[in-house]
Amino acid sequence: MLKKSADFVIPEAALAGPNDCFYINPIGSAEAPDPFVTYDKKYGYYYLLFTRGREVRVYRSHNLKDLREDENSKQVYSIAAPNGIHGCIWAPEMHFFDGRWYIYTSGARTPDGREDRTLFILRSYTDDPFDGFEFAAFPDSGLNAIDPTVYKHTDNNIYMCYSAEKNGLRIHIRRMKDPISFAQNKGTLICEAEYDWEKVPPYVGNSTIVEGPFFLRSPDKSRLFLLYSANGCWSDNYSFGVLECVGEDLTDPKSWVKDEKPLFIMGNGTYGPGHASFFTAKDGNVYIAYHSMHESNVKVSWAPRYLHVQRVYFDQTGFPAIGEPLPMNVKYKEP
C-alpha cells in the first residue's frame, strides 16, 4: 500500500455562480476517447487531442467549455501522409520540449494492421501548434505498442512509457536520448495486471490489459506517480490504478510500487472512466481529463466515450485524490 492520508476529505466541487464562467461534464456533445488536455500559458489556450483513427487533430480554446467544438480544431496529420501509417491512430499526446511541441502516438503499419501498430512522433514547426507539424520519427519501428506518454524528470532525462502488445497489454518505461529517439534498446516492464480489479473479463484473446499510462508529480515535487487504466476500454470496469516511483532509477522495475486498490472507478452515472491525462489549469490547480461512457455496457459492444474534466486534490502526504466522477449536466466553475 502506498503512503496516503486516511482522513483526507475531498472538497466539494466548485459550482458556478450566476456570474461565473462554467463548464459541464461531458464537455461537448460528441465523443472524445482517450483525451489528452494541456494548457499553454504563452498563448492562453487549452489544447485537446483524442483518438480519431485516421488523423491527428488538435483542438484549442481559451476555456474548457468550448474545447471539444470542431470549429476550434486543425488537422495536423492524416493517413494520406507518405510515411507508412495506414490507420488505427490512437491516443495522441502533445508535449513541449525546447521550443517545439511533439505529438506522441501510434498507428497501424499495414492496411489491416489493428494488431500491427508502431509508435511515431510528430514535431511542430513553431511554438504554436496551429502552425502545423512535420513527421519526426519512428522511435522503434520494431516495437508493437500503443499509448506513448513522456515525462522530463529532475535528472534532466526524458522518459517514455507505453503499453506493449505481447501476452496482453503491459506497461514499459524507456529512457530517451532526445524528444524523438530512445537512449535504450529495450524498455523495462513496470506494470502488468495483478489484482482482481485489474483482471475483470472479457479480455482480448484472453489476455489482460493495462494501458494509457500518464506521469503525475505531486505539487511539492516530492512524489512521482504513474497513473494507468486497467481492463478493456469497452468495460464498465475500466478504471484507474497508480504506481509510485520510490527509487532513483526510473528504468529499474524495483523503483516502482503499485497501489493494491484502484484510484478511480465508475460512479454518478458514468461507466468505465479511464485513459486520463493530467494538466495544470489557468488557476494553477491540477485537473484530470478522462473519457467515460454514459450507459452501462454489459454486452461489451462499441459505446461512445465522452470527455470529462475535474479537479485533482493531493492529501497531506502528496498522494493524489480524485474521489468519484463528478455528476453530469452540472455547471462547474471554470478554473
Residue frames as qw, qx, qy, qz and C-alpha x, y, z in Angstrom:
[[0.000, 0.888, 0.459, 0.000, 0.00, 0.00, 0.00],
 [0.398, 0.463, -0.032, 0.791, 1.34, 3.41, -0.92],
 [0.234, -0.301, -0.471, 0.795, 1.64, 6.14, 1.69],
 [0.137, -0.508, -0.425, -0.737, -1.56, 8.21, 1.86],
 [0.176, -0.130, 0.478, -0.851, -3.70, 10.07, 4.37],
 [0.100, -0.334, -0.937, -0.021, -6.60, 8.00, 5.69],
 [0.019, -0.656, -0.574, 0.490, -8.51, 11.04, 6.95],
 [0.059, -0.199, 0.296, 0.933, -8.26, 13.30, 3.89],
 [0.381, 0.619, 0.634, -0.263, -11.67, 14.57, 2.73],
 [0.324, 0.235, 0.493, 0.773, -12.01, 15.73, -0.89],
 [0.143, 0.348, 0.233, -0.897, -13.61, 19.20, -1.01],
 [0.520, 0.619, 0.553, -0.202, -16.89, 19.75, -2.80],
 [0.485, 0.313, 0.450, 0.681, -16.56, 20.66, -6.48],
 [0.039, -0.365, -0.094, 0.925, -16.68, 24.39, -7.22],
 [0.318, 0.643, 0.691, 0.091, -20.14, 25.06, -8.65],
 [0.233, 0.254, 0.243, 0.907, -20.52, 28.04, -10.95],
 [0.068, 0.545, 0.482, -0.682, -22.44, 31.06, -9.72],
 [0.453, 0.767, 0.441, -0.112, -24.74, 33.17, -11.91],
 [0.215, 0.942, -0.194, -0.169, -21.86, 35.43, -13.00],
 [0.490, -0.504, 0.666, 0.250, -19.17, 32.74, -13.34],
 [0.540, 0.435, -0.611, -0.381, -17.84, 31.12, -16.49],
 [0.743, -0.192, 0.568, -0.298, -18.61, 27.42, -16.35],
 [0.344, 0.278, -0.820, -0.362, -18.12, 24.04, -17.97],
 [0.832, -0.081, 0.234, -0.497, -20.38, 20.98, -17.92],
 [0.147, -0.274, 0.940, 0.142, -19.44, 17.30, -18.00],
 [0.758, 0.037, 0.342, 0.553, -19.39, 15.91, -20.56],
 [0.033, -0.647, 0.196, 0.736, -17.56, 18.65, -22.43],
 [0.289, 0.305, -0.604, -0.677, -19.14, 18.74, -25.88],
 [0.811, 0.110, 0.251, -0.518, -21.88, 16.52, -27.26],
 [0.813, 0.427, -0.383, -0.096, -19.60, 14.35, -29.44],
 [0.928, -0.327, -0.015, 0.176, -17.34, 11.59, -28.22],
 [0.196, 0.851, -0.448, 0.193, -13.66, 12.11, -27.39],
 [0.963, -0.246, -0.082, 0.079, -11.97, 8.82, -26.48],
 [0.801, -0.090, -0.065, 0.588, -8.50, 8.75, -24.91],
 [0.112, 0.960, 0.108, 0.234, -8.37, 12.51, -24.23],
 [0.626, -0.125, -0.157, 0.754, -5.20, 14.49, -23.69],
 [0.025, -0.952, -0.221, -0.211, -5.51, 18.06, -22.39],
 [0.597, -0.182, -0.163, 0.764, -2.79, 20.61, -21.66],
 [0.009, 0.966, 0.239, -0.096, -2.67, 24.36, -21.04],
 [0.623, 0.255, 0.051, 0.737, -0.21, 26.75, -22.68],
 [0.250, -0.736, -0.290, 0.559, 0.40, 29.94, -20.68],
 [0.271, -0.217, 0.331, 0.878, 2.06, 31.79, -23.57],
 [0.147, -0.182, -0.572, -0.786, -0.97, 31.76, -25.87],
 [0.398, -0.018, 0.441, -0.804, -3.60, 31.21, -23.18],
 [0.726, 0.092, -0.419, -0.538, -5.11, 28.12, -24.82],
 [0.700, -0.168, 0.670, -0.181, -6.18, 24.74, -23.58],
 [0.413, 0.391, -0.687, -0.452, -5.32, 22.08, -26.17],
 [0.784, -0.023, 0.521, -0.338, -7.16, 18.80, -26.64],
 [0.384, 0.350, -0.767, -0.377, -6.24, 15.71, -28.66],
 [0.707, -0.071, 0.597, -0.371, -8.06, 12.37, -28.71],
 [0.412, -0.019, 0.860, 0.299, -8.36, 9.20, -30.77],
 [0.528, 0.542, 0.008, -0.654, -9.69, 9.82, -34.27],
 [0.860, 0.156, 0.486, 0.006, -8.37, 6.73, -36.07],
 [0.711, 0.484, 0.312, 0.404, -7.34, 8.17, -39.45],
 [0.265, 0.746, -0.045, 0.609, -5.95, 11.54, -38.44],
 [0.446, -0.359, -0.445, 0.689, -4.44, 13.63, -35.66],
 [0.022, -0.755, -0.304, -0.580, -6.42, 16.78, -34.92],
 [0.327, -0.116, -0.471, 0.811, -5.57, 19.48, -32.37],
 [0.201, -0.803, -0.489, -0.274, -8.39, 21.37, -30.63],
 [0.350, -0.004, -0.352, 0.868, -7.91, 24.62, -28.75],
 [0.247, -0.794, -0.414, -0.371, -9.98, 27.04, -26.68],
 [0.062, 0.509, -0.404, 0.758, -9.44, 29.72, -24.05],
 [0.569, -0.286, 0.448, -0.628, -11.88, 27.83, -21.82],
 [0.236, -0.076, 0.968, -0.032, -12.85, 24.24, -21.09],
 [0.553, 0.426, 0.483, -0.528, -16.49, 24.68, -22.09],
 [0.638, 0.679, -0.075, -0.355, -15.76, 25.06, -25.81],
 [0.263, -0.584, 0.727, 0.247, -12.73, 22.80, -26.01],
 [0.526, 0.096, 0.837, 0.118, -14.46, 19.95, -27.87],
 [0.511, 0.725, 0.222, -0.405, -16.02, 22.14, -30.61],
 [0.784, 0.241, 0.407, 0.401, -14.90, 21.12, -34.12],
 [0.335, 0.896, 0.100, 0.275, -14.64, 24.71, -35.33],
 [0.299, -0.885, 0.354, -0.045, -11.80, 25.17, -32.81],
 [0.829, -0.233, 0.473, 0.184, -9.65, 22.46, -34.36],
 [0.389, 0.740, -0.452, -0.310, -7.00, 21.84, -37.00],
 [0.992, 0.077, 0.074, 0.071, -5.89, 18.61, -38.65],
 [0.135, -0.837, 0.508, 0.152, -2.11, 18.21, -38.28],
 [0.081, -0.337, 0.912, 0.219, -1.66, 14.68, -39.69],
 [0.837, 0.191, 0.130, -0.497, -3.63, 12.15, -41.73],
 [0.782, -0.112, 0.595, 0.149, -3.03, 8.66, -43.07],
 [0.670, 0.731, 0.108, 0.074, -2.60, 10.16, -46.56],
 [0.094, -0.883, 0.454, 0.076, 0.83, 11.32, -45.44],
 [0.837, 0.392, -0.382, -0.022, 3.56, 9.18, -47.11],
 [0.003, 0.608, -0.717, 0.340, 5.26, 7.59, -44.13],
 [0.399, 0.095, -0.912, 0.006, 3.76, 4.15, -43.72],
 [0.213, 0.143, 0.723, -0.641, 0.88, 4.66, -41.26],
 [0.178, -0.210, -0.776, -0.567, -2.40, 3.20, -42.55],
 [0.529, -0.543, -0.317, -0.570, -4.83, 3.91, -39.71],
 [0.757, -0.471, -0.431, 0.138, -5.65, 2.99, -36.10],
 [0.274, 0.424, -0.314, 0.804, -4.06, 6.21, -34.85],
 [0.591, -0.628, -0.505, -0.042, -4.83, 6.10, -31.16],
 [0.598, -0.731, -0.206, 0.257, -4.37, 8.27, -28.06],
 [0.513, 0.532, -0.092, 0.668, -2.15, 11.13, -29.29],
 [0.472, -0.768, -0.221, 0.372, -0.48, 13.30, -26.67],
 [0.409, 0.769, -0.003, 0.492, 1.23, 16.69, -27.19],
 [0.662, -0.625, -0.104, 0.401, 4.23, 17.71, -25.05],
 [0.240, 0.954, -0.103, 0.147, 6.53, 20.74, -25.17],
 [0.791, -0.369, 0.140, 0.468, 10.33, 20.48, -25.24],
 [0.457, -0.297, 0.307, 0.780, 12.90, 23.12, -26.18],
 [0.161, 0.422, -0.144, -0.880, 10.56, 25.48, -28.01],
 [0.420, 0.074, -0.678, -0.599, 8.60, 22.88, -30.01],
 [0.761, -0.080, 0.364, -0.531, 5.56, 20.71, -29.47],
 [0.155, 0.245, -0.933, -0.213, 5.86, 16.96, -30.03],
 [0.808, -0.043, 0.046, -0.585, 2.91, 14.64, -30.62],
 [0.070, -0.282, 0.956, -0.047, 3.41, 11.05, -29.47],
 [0.791, 0.139, 0.165, -0.572, 1.01, 8.43, -30.79],
 [0.392, -0.160, 0.884, 0.200, 0.82, 5.07, -32.60],
 [0.652, 0.433, -0.085, -0.616, -0.66, 3.70, -35.80],
 [0.903, 0.115, 0.414, -0.014, -1.04, 0.61, -37.97],
 [0.219, -0.540, 0.607, 0.540, 1.85, -0.29, -40.26],
 [0.083, 0.094, 0.875, 0.467, -0.35, -2.27, -42.66],
 [0.362, -0.224, -0.326, -0.844, -3.84, -1.57, -44.10],
 [0.752, -0.396, -0.416, -0.324, -5.42, -4.26, -41.92],
 [0.548, 0.239, -0.607, 0.523, -2.99, -3.81, -39.06],
 [0.543, -0.715, -0.045, -0.439, -5.02, -3.37, -35.91],
 [0.875, -0.461, 0.081, 0.124, -2.58, -5.79, -34.29],
 [0.748, 0.164, 0.101, 0.636, 0.48, -4.34, -36.04],
 [0.037, -0.974, -0.142, -0.171, 0.98, -0.91, -34.53],
 [0.671, 0.058, -0.186, 0.716, 4.07, 1.17, -34.01],
 [0.241, -0.790, -0.233, 0.513, 4.89, 4.37, -32.17],
 [0.489, 0.446, 0.227, 0.714, 5.51, 7.54, -34.16],
 [0.291, -0.622, -0.253, 0.681, 6.24, 11.18, -33.36],
 [0.316, 0.783, 0.307, 0.438, 5.30, 14.49, -34.96],
 [0.444, -0.338, -0.172, 0.812, 7.16, 17.79, -34.35],
 [0.174, 0.903, 0.345, -0.187, 5.67, 21.30, -34.61],
 [0.556, 0.576, 0.092, 0.592, 7.16, 23.87, -36.93],
 [0.026, 0.575, -0.234, 0.784, 6.97, 26.59, -34.27],
 [0.034, -0.028, -0.776, 0.629, 5.84, 27.03, -30.68],
 [0.558, 0.177, 0.169, -0.793, 2.26, 27.43, -31.94],
 [0.473, 0.062, 0.879, 0.032, 0.61, 24.03, -32.62],
 [0.549, 0.682, 0.412, -0.254, -1.74, 25.59, -35.15],
 [0.182, 0.762, -0.455, -0.422, 1.25, 26.44, -37.37],
 [0.877, 0.316, -0.291, -0.217, 1.41, 22.73, -38.21],
 [0.696, -0.472, 0.541, 0.028, 3.52, 19.61, -37.65],
 [0.520, 0.542, -0.622, -0.222, 6.02, 17.52, -39.56],
 [0.977, -0.137, -0.163, -0.013, 6.62, 13.78, -39.29],
 [0.176, -0.839, 0.498, -0.129, 9.63, 13.40, -36.99],
 [0.079, 0.437, -0.892, 0.078, 10.40, 9.75, -36.27],
 [0.897, -0.218, -0.336, -0.189, 9.55, 6.13, -35.68],
 [0.297, -0.757, 0.529, -0.241, 11.45, 5.79, -32.37],
 [0.323, -0.264, 0.909, 0.005, 11.47, 1.98, -32.64],
 [0.596, 0.231, -0.383, -0.667, 9.88, 0.57, -35.79],
 [0.456, 0.075, -0.886, -0.045, 10.20, -2.99, -34.48],
 [0.061, 0.082, 0.745, -0.660, 8.11, -2.33, -31.39],
 [0.299, -0.465, -0.687, -0.471, 4.41, -3.23, -31.33],
 [0.243, -0.341, -0.584, 0.695, 2.96, -0.77, -28.83],
 [0.072, -0.746, -0.444, -0.491, 0.33, 1.88, -28.13],
 [0.436, -0.859, -0.256, -0.075, -0.35, 4.79, -25.73],
 [0.622, 0.143, -0.248, 0.729, 3.04, 6.53, -25.51],
 [0.260, -0.950, -0.136, -0.111, 3.46, 9.24, -22.88],
 [0.631, 0.335, -0.287, 0.639, 6.59, 11.19, -21.94],
 [0.490, -0.862, -0.130, 0.026, 7.99, 12.97, -18.90],
 [0.444, 0.614, -0.378, 0.531, 11.10, 15.10, -18.25],
 [0.754, -0.506, -0.369, 0.198, 12.46, 14.06, -14.88],
 [0.321, -0.934, 0.133, 0.082, 14.54, 16.00, -12.37],
 [0.695, -0.319, 0.450, 0.460, 17.64, 14.20, -13.73],
 [0.202, 0.640, -0.289, -0.683, 17.00, 16.14, -16.99],
 [0.086, -0.053, 0.920, 0.378, 16.26, 12.93, -18.88],
 [0.640, 0.091, -0.122, -0.753, 13.07, 12.34, -20.85],
 [0.251, -0.040, 0.962, -0.096, 11.33, 9.02, -20.21],
 [0.563, 0.030, -0.405, -0.720, 8.64, 7.36, -22.30],
 [0.429, 0.028, 0.848, -0.309, 6.08, 4.89, -21.04],
 [0.539, 0.183, -0.474, -0.672, 3.97, 2.83, -23.44],
 [0.782, -0.052, 0.509, -0.355, 1.78, -0.24, -23.43],
 [0.138, 0.421, -0.814, -0.375, 3.44, -3.05, -25.36],
 [0.851, 0.110, -0.015, -0.513, 1.37, -5.71, -27.07],
 [0.479, 0.291, -0.828, 0.031, 2.76, -9.09, -26.06],
 [0.354, -0.263, -0.859, 0.262, 0.79, -11.54, -23.93],
 [0.165, -0.832, -0.508, 0.152, -1.80, -8.81, -23.46],
 [0.207, 0.815, -0.036, 0.540, -1.02, -5.15, -22.82],
 [0.709, -0.520, -0.222, 0.421, 1.65, -4.31, -20.25],
 [0.062, 0.995, -0.041, 0.069, 3.35, -1.01, -19.46],
 [0.810, 0.006, -0.025, 0.586, 7.05, -0.44, -20.10],
 [0.108, -0.967, 0.047, 0.227, 9.37, 2.53, -19.48],
 [0.789, 0.246, 0.169, 0.538, 12.35, 3.63, -21.55],
 [0.268, -0.714, 0.046, 0.645, 14.85, 6.49, -21.31],
 [0.591, 0.756, 0.239, 0.146, 15.12, 8.75, -24.34],
 [0.615, -0.018, 0.102, 0.782, 18.19, 10.39, -25.88],
 [0.056, 0.077, -0.091, -0.991, 16.13, 13.37, -27.06],
 [0.543, 0.223, 0.344, -0.733, 12.41, 14.03, -27.73],
 [0.769, 0.388, -0.195, -0.469, 12.33, 11.74, -30.80],
 [0.700, 0.332, -0.631, 0.030, 14.77, 8.88, -30.14],
 [0.863, -0.496, -0.069, -0.065, 15.45, 6.28, -27.46],
 [0.015, -0.765, 0.624, -0.160, 18.68, 6.06, -25.50],
 [0.490, -0.246, 0.818, -0.174, 17.98, 2.42, -24.63],
 [0.238, 0.149, -0.823, -0.494, 17.48, -0.51, -26.96],
 [0.411, -0.329, -0.840, -0.131, 14.77, -2.05, -24.85],
 [0.414, -0.567, 0.040, -0.711, 12.04, -0.97, -22.47],
 [0.097, 0.108, -0.872, 0.468, 11.61, -2.19, -18.89],
 [0.464, -0.482, -0.660, -0.340, 8.36, -3.82, -17.78],
 [0.030, 0.175, -0.532, 0.828, 6.99, -1.95, -14.76],
 [0.501, 0.090, 0.420, -0.752, 3.26, -2.74, -14.71],
 [0.349, -0.059, -0.832, -0.427, 1.03, -5.70, -15.54],
 [0.671, -0.405, -0.163, -0.600, -2.33, -6.88, -14.24],
 [0.237, 0.203, -0.859, 0.405, -2.01, -8.46, -10.78],
 [0.245, 0.102, 0.655, -0.708, -5.10, -7.74, -8.69],
 [0.280, 0.448, 0.849, -0.007, -8.64, -8.96, -9.24],
 [0.230, 0.811, 0.280, -0.460, -9.91, -5.44, -10.06],
 [0.068, 0.640, -0.508, -0.572, -7.34, -5.30, -12.92],
 [0.009, -0.141, 0.940, 0.312, -8.44, -8.61, -14.38],
 [0.531, 0.368, 0.523, -0.556, -12.17, -8.25, -14.99],
 [0.305, 0.119, 0.792, 0.515, -13.14, -10.11, -18.20],
 [0.913, 0.295, 0.208, 0.192, -13.74, -10.08, -21.07],
 [0.370, -0.617, 0.403, 0.566, -10.24, -9.67, -22.39],
 [0.597, 0.664, -0.310, -0.327, -8.80, -9.54, -25.89],
 [0.696, 0.367, -0.615, 0.041, -7.56, -13.02, -26.74],
 [0.830, -0.464, -0.303, 0.063, -7.89, -13.99, -23.07],
 [0.582, 0.128, -0.262, 0.759, -5.10, -11.54, -22.22],
 [0.278, -0.778, -0.402, 0.394, -5.26, -8.87, -19.52],
 [0.341, 0.701, 0.175, 0.601, -4.88, -5.15, -20.20],
 [0.330, -0.761, -0.169, 0.532, -3.09, -2.27, -18.51],
 [0.472, 0.472, 0.352, 0.656, -2.67, 0.78, -20.73],
 [0.020, -0.872, -0.235, -0.429, -2.90, 4.57, -21.02],
 [0.628, -0.382, -0.308, 0.603, -0.03, 5.49, -18.66],
 [0.125, 0.846, 0.067, 0.514, 0.49, 9.11, -17.60],
 [0.517, -0.002, -0.466, 0.718, 3.04, 10.69, -15.24],
 [0.306, -0.841, -0.231, -0.382, 1.85, 12.87, -12.36],
 [0.462, 0.152, -0.502, 0.715, 4.07, 14.70, -9.88],
 [0.333, -0.723, -0.539, 0.274, 2.82, 15.94, -6.52],
 [0.119, 0.955, 0.113, 0.245, 2.67, 19.75, -6.24],
 [0.411, -0.851, 0.316, 0.080, 5.60, 19.87, -3.81],
 [0.557, 0.633, -0.533, -0.069, 7.62, 17.70, -6.27],
 [0.370, -0.504, 0.740, -0.247, 8.34, 15.13, -3.55],
 [0.622, 0.070, 0.774, -0.098, 6.47, 12.21, -5.16],
 [0.306, 0.348, -0.581, -0.669, 6.21, 10.90, -8.72],
 [0.649, 0.177, 0.663, -0.328, 3.27, 8.73, -9.78],
 [0.145, 0.119, -0.747, -0.638, 2.26, 6.87, -12.91],
 [0.620, 0.232, 0.432, -0.613, -1.48, 6.57, -13.45],
 [0.094, 0.138, -0.866, -0.471, -2.78, 3.86, -15.78],
 [0.724, 0.032, 0.007, -0.689, -6.02, 2.22, -16.93],
 [0.205, -0.161, 0.964, -0.043, -6.88, -1.43, -16.29],
 [0.518, 0.400, 0.736, -0.176, -9.29, -3.77, -18.12],
 [0.354, 0.360, 0.605, 0.615, -10.82, -3.09, -21.54],
 [0.037, 0.093, 0.029, -0.995, -11.89, 0.42, -22.53],
 [0.442, -0.236, -0.577, -0.645, -15.27, -1.09, -23.54],
 [0.505, -0.312, -0.783, 0.188, -15.89, -2.32, -19.99],
 [0.413, -0.833, -0.185, -0.318, -17.86, -0.74, -17.13],
 [0.790, -0.563, 0.006, 0.241, -14.87, -1.82, -15.02],
 [0.559, 0.509, -0.072, 0.650, -12.30, 0.22, -16.93],
 [0.475, -0.872, -0.117, 0.020, -10.66, 2.10, -14.06],
 [0.272, 0.814, -0.393, 0.330, -7.50, 3.85, -12.87],
 [0.862, -0.374, -0.165, 0.301, -4.62, 2.39, -10.95],
 [0.031, 0.952, -0.260, 0.159, -1.50, 4.12, -9.65],
 [0.860, 0.000, -0.213, 0.464, 2.20, 3.33, -9.30],
 [0.200, -0.969, 0.143, 0.041, 4.76, 5.39, -7.40],
 [0.689, 0.486, -0.370, 0.391, 8.45, 5.75, -8.17],
 [0.654, -0.755, 0.051, -0.022, 10.32, 5.12, -4.93],
 [0.805, -0.204, 0.226, 0.509, 13.83, 4.69, -6.37],
 [0.121, -0.683, 0.259, 0.672, 16.40, 6.82, -8.18],
 [0.056, -0.188, 0.776, 0.600, 16.40, 4.86, -11.45],
 [0.627, 0.263, 0.146, -0.719, 13.07, 5.13, -13.26],
 [0.680, 0.346, -0.544, -0.348, 14.02, 2.24, -15.55],
 [0.119, 0.174, -0.934, 0.288, 14.55, -0.17, -12.65],
 [0.533, -0.403, -0.601, -0.437, 11.33, -2.16, -12.04],
 [0.524, -0.358, -0.629, 0.449, 12.19, -2.22, -8.33],
 [0.103, 0.000, -0.145, 0.984, 11.76, 1.56, -8.29],
 [0.434, -0.203, -0.304, -0.823, 8.02, 1.26, -8.92],
 [0.071, 0.148, 0.889, -0.427, 5.44, 0.24, -6.32],
 [0.295, -0.331, -0.596, -0.669, 1.79, -0.32, -7.23],
 [0.425, -0.129, 0.452, -0.774, -1.13, 0.55, -5.00],
 [0.089, 0.096, 0.991, 0.025, -3.27, -2.53, -4.43],
 [0.259, 0.632, 0.647, -0.339, -6.54, -0.61, -4.79],
 [0.356, 0.572, 0.444, 0.590, -7.95, 1.32, -7.76],
 [0.187, -0.174, -0.181, 0.950, -7.75, 5.12, -7.60],
 [0.375, 0.290, -0.015, -0.880, -10.85, 5.95, -9.66],
 [0.170, 0.200, 0.953, 0.154, -13.85, 3.84, -10.70],
 [0.142, -0.447, -0.591, -0.656, -17.34, 4.26, -12.20],
 [0.137, -0.485, -0.651, 0.568, -19.97, 6.32, -10.41],
 [0.157, 0.572, 0.193, -0.782, -22.59, 9.06, -10.70],
 [0.678, 0.619, 0.262, -0.296, -23.97, 7.72, -13.96],
 [0.370, 0.738, -0.532, -0.190, -20.60, 7.30, -15.66],
 [0.965, -0.088, 0.247, 0.001, -19.16, 3.91, -16.59],
 [0.865, 0.186, 0.143, 0.443, -15.65, 2.82, -17.42],
 [0.012, 0.988, -0.143, -0.061, -13.78, 6.04, -16.60],
 [0.837, -0.213, 0.291, 0.411, -10.28, 5.79, -17.96],
 [0.644, 0.345, 0.223, 0.645, -7.38, 6.80, -20.17],
 [0.196, -0.938, -0.215, 0.188, -6.57, 10.03, -18.38],
 [0.512, 0.411, -0.138, 0.742, -4.25, 12.96, -18.78],
 [0.410, -0.736, -0.352, 0.407, -3.43, 15.50, -16.08],
 [0.378, 0.540, 0.122, 0.742, -2.86, 19.19, -16.63],
 [0.248, -0.413, -0.374, 0.792, -2.31, 22.39, -14.70],
 [0.174, 0.776, 0.562, 0.226, -5.19, 24.74, -15.46],
 [0.157, 0.722, 0.041, 0.673, -5.32, 28.55, -15.59],
 [0.521, -0.782, 0.019, -0.341, -5.96, 28.72, -11.85],
 [0.067, 0.644, -0.715, 0.264, -2.75, 26.78, -11.11],
 [0.696, -0.201, 0.591, -0.355, -4.56, 23.66, -9.89],
 [0.026, -0.210, 0.925, 0.314, -4.21, 20.15, -11.31],
 [0.736, 0.217, 0.153, -0.623, -7.10, 18.68, -13.27],
 [0.413, -0.053, 0.889, 0.193, -7.77, 15.27, -14.79],
 [0.589, 0.359, -0.250, -0.680, -9.24, 14.78, -18.27],
 [0.295, -0.084, 0.952, 0.012, -10.68, 11.32, -18.89],
 [0.463, -0.033, -0.538, -0.704, -13.25, 9.58, -21.04],
 [0.319, 0.059, 0.816, -0.477, -16.35, 7.84, -19.76],
 [0.178, -0.298, -0.806, -0.479, -19.38, 6.00, -21.09],
 [0.342, -0.153, 0.217, -0.902, -22.83, 7.23, -20.12],
 [0.871, -0.092, -0.073, -0.476, -24.59, 3.87, -20.16],
 [0.644, -0.366, 0.671, -0.033, -23.67, 0.50, -18.72],
 [0.547, 0.531, -0.535, -0.365, -22.04, -1.63, -21.40],
 [0.691, -0.273, 0.641, -0.193, -22.62, -5.13, -20.06],
 [0.887, 0.407, 0.216, -0.036, -22.80, -6.53, -23.61],
 [0.507, -0.506, 0.424, 0.554, -19.28, -5.17, -24.19],
 [0.571, 0.606, 0.429, 0.351, -20.11, -3.74, -27.60],
 [0.336, 0.287, 0.043, 0.896, -18.93, -0.46, -29.07],
 [0.219, -0.841, -0.474, 0.144, -20.06, 2.50, -26.99],
 [0.271, 0.787, -0.038, 0.553, -19.27, 6.22, -27.30],
 [0.630, -0.399, -0.330, 0.578, -16.85, 7.71, -24.78],
 [0.053, 0.915, 0.196, 0.347, -17.06, 11.36, -23.75],
 [0.419, 0.372, -0.359, 0.747, -14.69, 13.96, -22.33],
 [0.540, -0.787, -0.293, -0.052, -14.94, 14.68, -18.59],
 [0.382, 0.475, -0.367, 0.703, -12.78, 17.04, -16.53],
 [0.582, -0.773, -0.203, -0.151, -12.47, 17.55, -12.79],
 [0.030, -0.824, 0.468, -0.316, -10.01, 18.83, -10.24],
 [0.823, -0.029, -0.508, 0.255, -7.43, 16.58, -8.60],
 [0.409, -0.840, 0.221, -0.278, -6.54, 17.13, -4.97],
 [0.615, 0.297, -0.644, 0.343, -3.49, 15.93, -3.07],
 [0.697, -0.657, -0.284, -0.031, -3.63, 14.81, 0.53],
 [0.361, -0.895, 0.260, 0.012, -1.18, 15.79, 3.27],
 [0.738, -0.310, 0.505, 0.322, 1.30, 13.16, 2.07],
 [0.106, 0.534, -0.508, -0.667, 1.17, 14.29, -1.57],
 [0.285, 0.161, 0.928, 0.178, -0.96, 11.35, -2.75],
 [0.234, -0.071, -0.400, -0.883, -3.49, 12.20, -5.50],
 [0.226, 0.358, 0.799, -0.427, -7.17, 12.20, -4.52],
 [0.135, -0.093, -0.548, -0.821, -9.87, 12.33, -7.18],
 [0.461, 0.142, 0.540, -0.690, -12.91, 10.87, -5.47],
 [0.547, 0.415, 0.727, -0.020, -15.86, 9.92, -7.67],
 [0.237, 0.317, 0.509, 0.765, -16.64, 11.08, -11.20],
 [0.153, 0.206, 0.244, -0.935, -18.43, 14.42, -10.94],
 [0.445, 0.538, 0.676, -0.237, -22.17, 14.32, -11.68],
 [0.309, 0.234, 0.557, 0.734, -23.04, 15.20, -15.25],
 [0.027, -0.672, -0.498, -0.547, -25.01, 18.19, -16.55],
 [0.433, -0.801, -0.268, 0.315, -23.97, 20.38, -13.62],
 [0.332, 0.868, -0.089, 0.359, -22.33, 23.79, -14.08],
 [0.767, -0.417, -0.091, 0.480, -18.83, 23.76, -12.61],
 [0.040, -0.954, 0.102, 0.280, -16.75, 26.90, -12.28],
 [0.736, 0.600, -0.168, 0.264, -14.11, 27.32, -14.99],
 [0.746, -0.408, -0.079, 0.520, -10.62, 27.10, -13.49]]
